[in-house]
Amino acid sequence: MPSAGTLYDWAWVDVAVPRTRGRLPGVSMAGFRQRSPALWDITMVAYPFVTLFVDLSDTETAIHDAHGRTRRGSVVAGLLPGDFRAAGRRVECLQIRLEPVAAAAVFGAPAELSGTVVPLHDVWGSDAGRAEDRLRAATSWDERFAVARDILGRRLHAAPPVDPEVVHVWRRTLASRGRVRVDGLAGEVGWSRKRLWSRFRSQLGITPKRAAQLVRFDHAAHLLAAGHGAAGVAAASGYVDQSHLTREVKAFAGLTPAAVAEAPWLAIDDVAWPASSPARRPVNVAART
C-alpha cells in the first residue's frame, strides 16, 4: 500500500490513500482532487457502506439524488440511496466509507439515513462545520486523514455498541459476499429470524436479506468492472442465472451489466479502495467471453 499523500493518475482526478497504520475498524477513506476545470459529473450507485463526502472544494460540489433533489457541500449517503450524481468543477473532497456497524456509531440514526442523501449539517449539526474547518485547515492529505480519524474515532468510542449478534451477522454477510441464508445466521447467534430481522434493521438501517443482496451485487459489479463476462459473474456470485444478475444490477444501479462493466465510478476502486478489487484477490469466475 502506498504511503499517505501518494497521488495517482486516473483520467481527470488525483487520488490519495492513507497508510494502513492507524486505521479505524469498519472505516476506509480516500482523498480526491480534480486536476482540470472541466465539469465533473459522475454517477454513483449503492455500495454496502454508508458514505460521507466532505466537500473541500473552493466552490460547493452538487449532489443530485434519484428524486431530483440537489444537495450542496458535505453530504452523507445512506445505504441504498438509489442512483445519485456528483457534479462540480475543481472538485476536492474526502470520501469516507463506513461499514453499517461503524456508521451506526458515527451517525447514530442509520435507519433514518437508509435510502437518502442528506447534508452533513442535518446529521451532525454544528459539529459538521467544526469538522469541515479542521479538515480545510490541514495542509496535506496525511494531516487530513489524521484529523478524520480523530473525529470519527471519538464518535466510535462514545456511541453505544451495536449488538454483538448483529455485528456477527454483518461480518458473516460481508465475508460470504452475500451468499448466506438469514435463517442460518439467526441460528448461529441463537436468535429467532424475527428478532434478527428487527434488531438488524433498527441498528443498521437495512434488513439482513437486503444487506446480503447489496453485498452480492457489489461483488458482482466489481467482477464486471474487472472484465469478466456476465454469465461467469452470475455463476461466481451466486445468482440463479444471467437473467437474475441482470435484474439485480438494474435494481441497484439502473444499468445493464454491460454498462456497469464500463462505469467510471467502479474504475477508481482499484486505486482508492484496493480491498474491494477482485483483481487483488483470488476469484473463481469464468474467463471473459
N, C-alpha and C positions, 0 to 999 in steps of 0.2 A: 504494500500500500504506500503510495507516495506521501510525503510529509504534507502538513497543512500548508495552504497557500500555493501549492502547485497548481498551475493553470493549464488547462487542456484546450486544444483546438477542436471545436465542434461547430462547424459551419459558421455561425454568427455569434457565438457566445463562448466566454471563458468560464470554466468550471473549477472551483476549488473544493477540495475534500479535506476533512480533518484527519489528524493522526488517529490511530486506533487507541492509543493510550488515553485514559480518562473518559471513555465512552459511558454514557448512561444506559441502563438496561431498557430495551424497547424503544430507543431513540436513535435516529440517524439524521445526518444533516449534510447539506452541500450549499455552496455559495455560487451564484450566477451573476455574470456581468456581461451585458451586451456590448459588443465592440462597435457596431455600425449604428448610424442614426436611423436606419430603416425601421419600419413598423414591425414590432414583434407581435405576432398574432398566432398563438399556438393553442390547439385544442387538447384538453386532457380529459381522462376518464377515471373511473374508480380504481383505487388501489386498496389493499387490505390494511390501510393505515389512515389515521386522521392526519391531515396535512396542514401545517402552519406556514403561511407565506408572510415573511416580514419584509415589507417593501422599503428598500433603502435608496430608491431612485430619487433624483432631483425633482422629477415630476411623477405624480402618482400613477401607478400601474392600475389598469382597469380589469376587473374580473367579471366576466359575463356568465351568469349561470343558465341552466337549462330552461328556466322560466322567463328569461328575458330581462332579469334584474341585473343591474350593474353595481358592483361594489368597488370602491377605490381605496388604495392603501393596503395595509396589512389585513389579511383575512385568515379564517380557519375554515377548511373544507372538511366536513364530517365524512363518515363512511357513507358510501352510496349517494354522492351528491348529484348524480346524473352528469351528463356532459357539461363541461364548462370551459371557457376560454380565457386566456390571459393576453392582454394586449397593451402595448406601450412602446415608447421609444427611449433608448438609453437605459433599458431596464437593469436594475441591480437589486438582487433580493437574496435573502437567506431562506432556504426551504428546509423545513424540519418535518420529518415523518415520524409519527408516534404510533406504535402498536396500540390497539384499543385499550389494553391493560394500562399502559403508561398514560394514554390520553385521558382515561377516567380520572387519574390523579391530577394531571396538569390542568385540565379544563373543568372537571367537576360535574359536568352535565352531559355525558356522552349521548344519552337518549335524545336530548333536545338538539344535539348537533347533527344527528344522523339524517342524511338526505338534504343537507343545507350547506350553503356557503355564506358565512356571516363575518362582519367586521370584527377584528380582534378586540376593539374597544367595547363591543357589545358583550364579550365574554369576560374580559379581564378588567374592564373599567379603566380607572386612572393608571393602573399598573401597566397597561398596554403602552401608554405614552412614555412612561419611565423606561420600559424595556427598549422601545424604539430609540430613545435618546441615548441610552448606553451603547447600543449597537452602532448607531451613527457616529458616536464619538470614537469608536475603536479605529485604529489606524491600519489594521491588517486583518486578513481573514483568520489568522491564528488567534488574534485577540477577540474577534467576533465569535468564533467558536467557543472560546473560553467563557465569554460573557453569557452566551446562550446556555452553556452547560450549567453555569452558576444559577441563572434564573430558573431553568427547568428543574435542576436538582433540588432547589429549595421547595418547589411546589410538590415534587415527587415525595420528598421526605415528610412534608407537613400534612399530606392528604391521608384520609383513612384508607387502609389497604383494600384491594379487591379480594373477594372470597378466594381462598386458595383453590377451591374446586373449579371456579370459573377460570382462573389462571391456567390450571392444568388442562382444561378442555380447549382453551385458546391455543396453548402451546402444541397440543396434540394435533389440532386442526392445521396449524401452520406447518408443523413438521411433516405431516402426511400430504401436504399440498392439497388439502381439501377433500381427500378421499377417505372420509370417516363416516360412520353411522352414529347419529345422535343417540340412539338407544344404547349403543355400546359404550359411548362416552359417559352417559348417565350412570351406567353400571360401574364404570371404573371409579367414579367418585362417590358411589353409594347414594346417589340421589335418584328420585323419580324423574322421568322425562319431563313432566310438567314443571317440577321445581327447577330443573336445569334451565329449561326454556325461559322461565320467569326471571330467575336471578341473572342469567347471562344477558338477557335483553335489557334489564333495568340497569346493569352496571356497565355494559359495553355498547349499548345502543343498537344492537342487531341481534337477531335470533341465531342460535347455533347453526341451523341449516343454511341460513343466508350467508353466514360467515364462511362456511365451507364452500359454498358456491362462488363467493368472491375470491377466496384464496385459490380455488381451482382455475377460475377464469384468469387470474393474474399470472399463474404459472403458464397456462396455455398461451396467453398473449405474448409473453416473453419468448416462448419457443417459436411462435410465428415470426416474431421480430428477428430471431436468430437465424431465420432462413429455412426452417423445417416446413414441410408440406402439411396442409390441413388434415389429411387423413391420418398421417402418422402422429400429429399433435393430439388429435381426438383420442386415439388409442392410448398414447402415453399419459394423457391427463385424466383418463377415467370416464370419458364421455361414451355413451352407447354407440354413437356413430358420428360421422362428419356432420350430418344434419343437426344433431343435438349440439355439437360445438358451435355451428353457425347460429343457432337460435340464442345460445348463451352469450356469444360475442355481440350479437345485435342488441340483446337486452342490456348488457353492461356498457357497451361502447357506442352503440348506434351505428356500427360499421360492419362490413363483411370481414371474414378472416383475411382476405387478400389485402383489404385496406388497412387492417390492423398491422399486418406484416411490414407496411411501409410508413407507419405513423411516426412522426418525429418525436412525440412525447415518450416513446419507448427507446428510441435510438440513443438517447443520452444516458440511459440507465446503466449501461456497461461501464461508463466512466464515473458517474455520480453515485450510483448505488450498486457496486460490483457484486454484492452478495445476492442480488436478485437476478443476476445474469446466468442463464443456463449454459452459456459458453464457458463459465468458470467452474462448473461442477459437472459430474457425470450425469448424463440423461439418456435413458433408454427410449429412443424415438427413431422412427423410420427415417431414412435419408430423404432429402427434398426431391420431389418429383417434378 
